[in-house]
């Protein structure tokens, strides 16, 4: 699917707890100025009125017929049947609200709902990180191409999605790739999200400074302390991000072992990659220690950090060779070094989610 050559228009909106943002995409690009309206999240009817008002304004400015509505909304949600569950950030939705059918009846269009982590990964796979890496490999003359990508969103929560060879893997209950609920080997009593989120950074900083709380410092404040832009305990700030990096590395090592592909990270915390990536990569490169004389590496694959020049060079290096096929004049390409790579989003989280929503709608329409 080449979403950038498609002439169909899809209506989209971003269902945030405070505001809803409405737009429309065609050919993988926004074709109207986005409209932001307060969500009225605590009351269902005013919230639904906001959705109707937003789409009415977008449709009025389009000048052409849309083919579908596609958007991201958090769980718990039955995405297959379009029923929204009891959402924390939208407390007006309780007891199951058939939002997809409500919008289908209102606009006489197919409506598709998905998790933001899934759509983020889908957008990065079709129009972001994955094709960018493959273009880089091609430019370097390396025959290897990647088809699998795991997308992670790092922020208030910890979300994810997995795309294999152009297909978004959703699971039987539409809750595949829920990385937030994974366990971790470093602090087994907590789920992954408690160690990979903005609250983890503030908690880590407070612990490193010997305080019970972080004195109302935001993760951005702690980032600025770590970078020397704001007064504070810089050593503690650096340790706060390193601790997050170790936990994130533990999760990513497990994901790579399962999916054997690229990993891209987006969300607010991803902007602090220079502070958490060293600890993350150290976790990926460590050995299991139970065999003292024959250690087992954490990963079979060699993982490269594409946020650094050395990582880009290492991934593109041609490590394979052509070997002779006995009894013929033919050769077979053989690379004994499995490789994967990870990095942060180049196109931005919001754009990746919008691309994912657009592509998902077109894919469903074409089925």
ABEGO torsion letter per residue (X at the ends): XBAAABABBBBBBBBBAABBBBBBBBGGBBABBBBBBBAGAABAAAAAAAAAAAAAAAAAAAGBBBABBBBBBBOBBBAAAGBBBBBAABAABBGEBBAAAAAAAAAGBBBBBBBAAAAAAAAAAAABAAAAAAAAAAAAGBABBBABBBBBBBBABBBBBBBBGGBBBAEAAGABGBAAABBBAABAABBAAAABBAAAAAAAAAAAAGBABAGGBBAAAAAAAAAGABBEBAAAAAAAAAAAAAAAAAAAAAAAAAAGBBBBBBEAAAAAAAAAAAAAAAAAABBBAABAABBBBABABBBBBAABAAAAAAAABBABBBBBBBGBABBBBBBABBBBBBBBBAAEAAAAAAAAAAAAAAAAAAX
